[in-house]
Amino acid sequence: MLFKSRACFTGPASEGKDSKFLAVNHEALKLDLGEKKMAVHRFTILRPLSAGFASAPYKLKSPKRDPEAKVLSELRYGEDGHPVMRMWSFKKQGQPGNKGPRSDTSWCLRAGNTIKLWLDEERVKEGGPLAGEIPALSVCEISVAPKNEESVRNGWCIKITSVRPVGFSLHSMIGDLHLLSSSLSEARTRELALLANEQQVLEKELETQSVAFLLQVRREAQLDESGGTLKIVNLGDPFHVEIPTEALLSATNCTRMDWACAMLEVAIAAGALSLLVVANDFWKGGPRAVPIVSATTLFSDVTGPGTFKTPFLMDVDGNEAEVWIQVGADRVAVAGSKPPACDDYELTGLDAELAAAYPVQFDLHCHDKTVPAIWKGYLNAGPTRCQPVMAKRKRFQTMDE
């Protein structure tokens, strides 16, 4: 029995007229704007997927492609092997739908860039970019089209033409997430430098303040539930991050907050927790984040069924305790209320539905007592798919309490 992370997402989902990207949405996308006349939504690109086949010049009712036409997007790979999407504008034509020759003005979009989508009542009607409502901090496939040269001169280069959720989570994107900056200051500095040096035409489209970055959580971090929402504090930076409840439960495959918090505490102790952090200076609770737990790190000392003592230490009432892992010997079928939220993440809480799984339990051992079942659940063995510390949790509870 081997414990390893499942295969990451490695290829384009589909191709089309416009360029496609995998991205995470900062805000929830809704078909009803409410009292707002217009809403702006931000997407941080995780990976350029595929270039579109749109080209210029182009006539809407022409029976064949112009032999002089040039593509408006091209997927390239830098010297580091990372994908970059180059896009071009085109000359404006009087007839709607027609495109003049491709212009020399171009720009690039890559992992870490945050671009904007403007929604108004007209755009959310039938045929708009949204197929349905999408929760915040979801992995989406977005289609992006370039605008004409006249719009580019006014600072408007791109148009997000469609947004749809995909069937996998950030756990499948871990290889691409490492291309993001590792701190808020680094992310903002990088985007400002790109804007100043090579991306001036994207001045109104490229976000430089409300950005996203990947943060490796240090073992000294702690959970704070005192304010009614879950925050992770003592991150080594002068801020804390807030984890929305929906994102927390989905990312940890748990149906209860206390179970999800227990998993985060074990992951922090093991150095197995990273956060995709999204910053926005207008959010009252501070930056928001999605937790990403590395099963590879958690099970680094596990070689098969049995009980395993790990080198990870946790605090129990002021005393250090060792983290032990119990792994069942046989696969079992689990009858739960519903399948796990993230099929591409191996661990799931007690309330799950799995075709085949190994029972897993994390215990704490210190010199005078043992705290069993700090986290208890299953390892999915079924088919894989592509600021200062303000407070801490009062005590560790078992999942049976």
Secondary structure by P-SEA (a helix, b strand, c coil): cccccccccccccccccbbbbbbbbcbbbbcccccccbbbbbbbbcccccccccccccccccccccccccccbbbbbccccbbbbbbbbbbbbcccccccccccccccccccbbbbbbbcccccccccccccccccbbbbbbbbbbbcaaaaaaccccccccccccccccccaaaaaaaccccaaaaaaaaaaaaacccccccccccccbbbbbbbccccbbbbccccbbbbccccccbbbbbcaaaaaaaaccccaaaaaaaaaaaaaacccccbbbbbccccccbbbbbbbccccccccccccccccccbbbbcccbbbbbbbbbbcbbbbbbccccccccccccccccccccbbbbbbbbbbcccccccccbbbbccccccccccccccccccccccc
